[in-house]
């Protein structure tokens, strides 16, 4: 059997994340360099693998502008998984088959990306295509028995390439999989073996390499020592494994000049402190006395953490805290406005580029329509082209364009804006985190002193 599985999967927007973030996560995963021979097994149609998430998102914005309709469904893209029998197809051929399948299934109406993974015993493709059509006028309709159509087309293409196909069995006769192998990358496996060998304290680096060879690794000595395990396509240099696993670092450990610390994945960093609980509001809502005791202890702990944070930031007064929080919020808003302005211009460029291309493609048809005296019969025969031409002319008039810009100039501006936007995101996230911490601290200080004041007033009344 060649195809272990061929499956159509709707990809949905995750709660708490934007459409752009979800698209970025999905497309980045399938382009993992460790799985795609450093990106050599990635191909695409009407989009660049480097900016596929941004281009998918811009097409969705074009859809909203063109149709006036917003995204109602949470389906943002579709994925087809296509697996092949081990040893029957090369990675390059598998990628070409995946591209051919997507081309024939989508008929050139949707942008897509094909990534071929070689990290498993079976070579398999991940094909992701945009749910929104390239012209921004429609969306892919996940029709009845679409998965069946995907399987049949994939089988047909495999037969054309002289590959075997699955013999489909009734559901009751299928063998269900209940055990799944642990997921471990080649680099993680190599790091684990290095940890074991270093624990044995080899005499020198050459003995260390010999022990790696005993573990089944092929060693390539030279300026940058590299190793390759069984079934791997490429060598892995020590300097690419991360802190503690470089060649010089390993030699220092073997010479007794340093201590080896095995790499451990760090859990996500928790908030330094949390917002205080509004105890009075919760009690008014019907909370119990036990809840009040817990909330009082919780507030004291979080207020202690807040005070430590203020000491670290060298903030000595409530007024200074308000000023710092206001400045941080202003800086965060300014950076956000800059990114939004860049996104708006990117959308404008995408829409304008589409209209320019449509205008050029339909110019001859519209000229013939005009020479035909605006014939109704000609209009019915070429309604789509004429509609696109009129829409392009209306967009040019609305923008007040006397001379149309060149598509190459728009592409250059688009690439420059996209680069600047991506470069601004690290500073934007840093500014957001700083703003959130200062605002949270400000709210905690205000709530704490408000509760203290209320307690004092009640004591004086008594």
N, C-alpha and C positions, 0 to 999 in steps of 0.2 A: 504494500500500500504506500502511495506517495504522499497523499495529503492526510496528515494526522487530524487536521481540523481546518475548516473554512467557515468563518463566522462573521456576521455583521453586527456591530455593537454600537448603539446610540451613545454618544458621550454627552453627559449632562453637566450643567453648571452646579458646582458644589456650593452648599450654603456657607455664607460668610466670605466667599471669594468672588472677585469680579470675573467677567467672561474672559478678559485678557489674561488674568493670572491662571485660570483653568486651562486655556489654550496653550499658554507657555509651559505649564507643567506637563501636559500630555505630549506636546511636540518635542520638548527637551528630553523626556524619558526615552522615546523611541530613537533619538539620535545619539544616545550614549556612546561615546567613542570606544569604550571597552567592548561594546556589543556589535559595532558596525565597522570594525577595522579602521578606527580613527576617522570615521566619517566618509570613507571611500564607498561604502555600500548604501549611500543615501542619494535618492533622485527625487525630482519634483517637477510639477507642471504648473505653469503660470504663477509661481511664487519661488522665493529663495529659501533654502533650508535655514539660513541664518535669521531671517525675519518672517518666517511663515506665520507665527502667531499674530504679529502686527498686521500682516496683509490680510489674514482671515478676518481680523477685527475691523479693518477699514472697509472691507467688502460688506460687512454687516451694517456699518454706518451708512454706506452708500445705499443699501436696501431701505433703511429708514427714511433717507432723504428722497429716494426715488418713488417709493410706494406710499409714504406717509404712515406706514404701519410699524409698530414697535415689536420687539422680541417678546412673544407671549410664551412659547414653549421653552423649556429649560434645556432642550437639545441644541448644542452649539456646534457639534461636528459628529462625524461617523467614523468608526474604525473597522477595518476588515483585517482579520488575522488569517494568515495563509501559511500552513506548515508543509514541509516536504520530507520524504523518506530519507534517512541518513544515507549518504554515499551516492544518491541518485542524481543530484544536481549540485552545481557549483554555486557559491554565493553570488557571483556576478550574474549567472543565468537566472537564479531565483529573483534577483532584483529586477531584471528585464521582464520576467514573467509577471511580477507584481505590477510593474508600470503598464504593461500591455493590458492586464486585467482592468486596472483603474481607467485607462484610456477608453476601453471598449464599453465598460459598464456606465461610465459617467458621460460619454460622448462629448468630451471637451467642454462641458458646461460648468464644471466645478474644479477649483484648484485642489491639488492633492500632493502629498508627500509620501514616498515609499522608503522605508528603512528595513534593511535585511539584517537580522541578528544571527550571529554565529556562536553565541555563548552557550548554547545547549547542544545536545547530541544531534538534534534535528535542526536544520536551517529553517528559519521561518521569517515571514514578512509582516510588518506592521504598516498598514496603509491607512492614513488619516486624510479625509477630505472634508472641505468646508460644507456645512449644511446650507449655506447661502450661495446662489449661483454667481458666476463671475460678473454678469451684467447688472447684478443688484436688483433684479425684477422678480425673482421667485426663490423658493427654497426647495430642497430635496424632499420629496414625499416618500416616506417610508411605507411603501405600498404593501398590500396583503401578500404574504409569502415572499417577501423581498429576500430573506435569508436563503430560501430555496433557490431563487434566481441567482444569487451570488454563488452558491455551491455549484450549480449547473454550469455557469459561465467559466468558473475556475477549473472545473473538471474538463470542459471542452478545450480550454487553452492548454492544459497539461497534456491532453491526448494529442493535440497538434504538435507539441514539443516532445512527443514520444515518451511521456512519463505515465506511470500507472496511476490509478485513482482508487478512491475508497469504494469498497463494496458496502453500501448502506444496509444496515440491519434493522429490524424492528426494535423498538425501544426496550422491550422486555429481554431481548437477546444481547443487548449491549453490556459490556463489562464496565462497571462503575469504578472510578478511581477514588480511593479513600486515603492513600498515602502520598504525600507530596514531599519531594526532596528539599532540603534547606537551601535557601538562596545564598550563594557565596561567590563573589567575583574572583577572577584570577589573581588580582592584586591583594585582596584580603587573604586568600589562601597562601600566597607567597609570604605575606607579612607574618602569618601564623607559623609557618615553617621556619622563618628566620628567628622568631622568638624562641622556638624549641631548640634550634641549633646553638644560639647564643647562650641559652641556659646550660648547655653542655660544656661551655668555655673552651672552644677550639684553640689550638696553639697560636695560629696566625690566620691571615686572610686567605691564604692558599688552602689551608685545611678546611676553612669555612666553606670555600667554593666546592671543594671535593665532597663535603657532606651534602651540599645542595645537589651535586651530580648523583649522589647515592639516592637522593629522594626523587630522581627521575627528571631533573632539570638539565637542560643544555646550557652551558656557560659560554658566553662570548667575551673573551678578555680583550682589553684595549684601554683607550683613554677613558671611556665610560663603560664599565663592566655592566653587562646585561645578561639576563637569563630567560629561558623559554621553557615552559612546562609541556607535558604531553597534551597533544590536541590543540595547542595554542598556535596561532598564525604568526604572531610577532613577538620579538624580544621585549622584555621590560627592563628598563634601566633602574638601578637602585635609587638614583637621584629623583626619580619621579614618584617614589612610594610615599613621600611625606617625611615629616620631621622624625628623626631617630632611625631612619632606614637608608640614609644616603651612604655611599661607599666610605667617605671619610669618617662619618659617624660610627659606622660599624667597626672600622679599623681602630678608632679611638677606644671603643669598648673592649676590643680584643687586646689592646695594649694596656688596659687598666687605667686609662686616662679619663674615662667617662663611664657612667652607669646607664644601662639600657632600660628604657621605660616602654613596655609594650603599649601600642596604640589602643586606646579605648574610645569608642564613640561617646561623646558627651551628651547628656540629656539637654533638651532645650532650656535656656536660661529662664528662670521664673522671675516674676516681678519682684523688685526689691521691697516693695510694700504695697498694700492694697487700700482701697477706699474704706473709710470707717463706716460702720453700720449706723443708720439713723434709728437709734433705739426708741426714741419717743414716737416716731412715725410707725414703727413696727408694733409697739405696744398698743397704739391707738387702733391698729388694724386687727388686734385680737391675739397677739402673740402671748405666750405664757411667761410666768415668772422665771422658769428654767431657761427659756430663750434669752431673757434679759441678763441673767448671770453669765451665760456663754458670750453674749454680745459685748458685755462690759469687759471681760477678759480679752476678747479678740481686739477690741478698740485700743486697749492699753498696749498690747503687743505691737499692733500696727502703728500706733502713735510713736512708740519707741523707735521703730524702724524708720519712721518719717523723720524724727529728730536726728538720727544718725545720718540720713541722707542730706539733711540741711547742713549739718556740720561738714560733711565731705564737700559740699558745694560752696562752703564758706558764706552761707546766708545767715545773717544775724538778727533780722527783724522781719515782721510780717509785711511791712511796706516794701522792703527789698525783695521779698519773695513775690509780691504782686507785680513789681516792675519786671523781674526776671521772667515770670510766667507770661506777661503781656508781650515782652520782647520776643520770647521763644515762639509764641503763637503768631506774631506778626511775621517772623522769619519763615515759619512753616507755611503760612498762607501765601507769602510771596513766591516761595519755591513751587507751591502747588499751582498757583496761577500761571507761572512760567511754563510748567509742564502741560497744563491744560491748553495754553496758547499754542504750544508746539503740536499737541494732538489735534487741535482745531485746524491748524495749517496743513497738517498731514492729511486730514480728511478732505480739505479743499483741493489739495494737489491730486489726491486719488480720484475725486469726482471730476475735476477738470481734465485729467489725463484720459479718463474713460470717455468723456464727451468729445475730446479731440480725436481719439481713435475712431469712435463711432461716426463722427462728422466726416473723417477722411474715407472711411469704408463705404459710406452711403451717399457721398457727393454725386457720383455718376448716376445713381438711381434717382436722386432728387432732381438732377438736371433733366433726365429723360422724362420725369413726371411733369416738370414745368413745360417742356417742349410739347408734351402730349395735351397741353391745355388743361392741366389738373384733372385729367380724366378719372371718373369714378372707378371704371374698370381697372385702370392702372393702379389706383390707390388700393383696391381690394387685393390685387395680386402682390403688391409690395408694401403692405401696411406696416409691417414691423420695421423695415428699413426707413420708411418715410417718417414714422413716429420717432425713431431714434435721431434722425437728422433734425427734425423740428425741435426736439428736446435739447439737442446740443446747441442749436442756434439761440434758443430762448435762454439757455444758461450763459452763453457768451454775452448776450445783450444785457442780462441782469447784472453780470459782473463788470459791464462797461469795457470790455476788451476791444481795443481797436486793432490789435495785432495778436494773433495766437502765439503763445510761447511754444518752443520746441519741446518735444517729449523728452529728449536727452537732458535738457536743462531742468525740467521738472523732476526727472529721476535723480539728478545730482542734488537738487535741493532737498528732495525727499530723504535721500541717504544721509545727507549732512544733518538734517533735523532729527532723524531717527537716532543717529549716533550721539548727538548732544542730549537727547531725551534720555537715552539709556545711561549715559554717563552721569546724569543728574540724579538718578534714582538712589544711589548709595547715600549721598548727602541729604536727599529728601527723607529717606527712612531714618537717618540719624537725627535730623531736625524734628521729625515726628515723635521719636522716642523721648528726646529731651523735653519737648513741649508737653507730652503726656505725663511725664514724671513730675514736672514742675506744677502743672495744673492739678494733678492728683494730690501733691503735697499741700498746695494752697487750699484745696477743699478740705483736706484733713485738719489743717490748722484752724480754719474757720469753724468747722463743725465742733472740734474739740473745745475751743474756747467758748463757743455758744452754749455748749452743754455745761461747762464749768460755771458760766455766768448764771445760767438757769438754776443750777444747784445751789449757788450762793444766795440768790434771791429767795428761793424757797426756804432756806435755812433762816434767813433774816425775818421772813414773814412769821415763822413759827416763834 
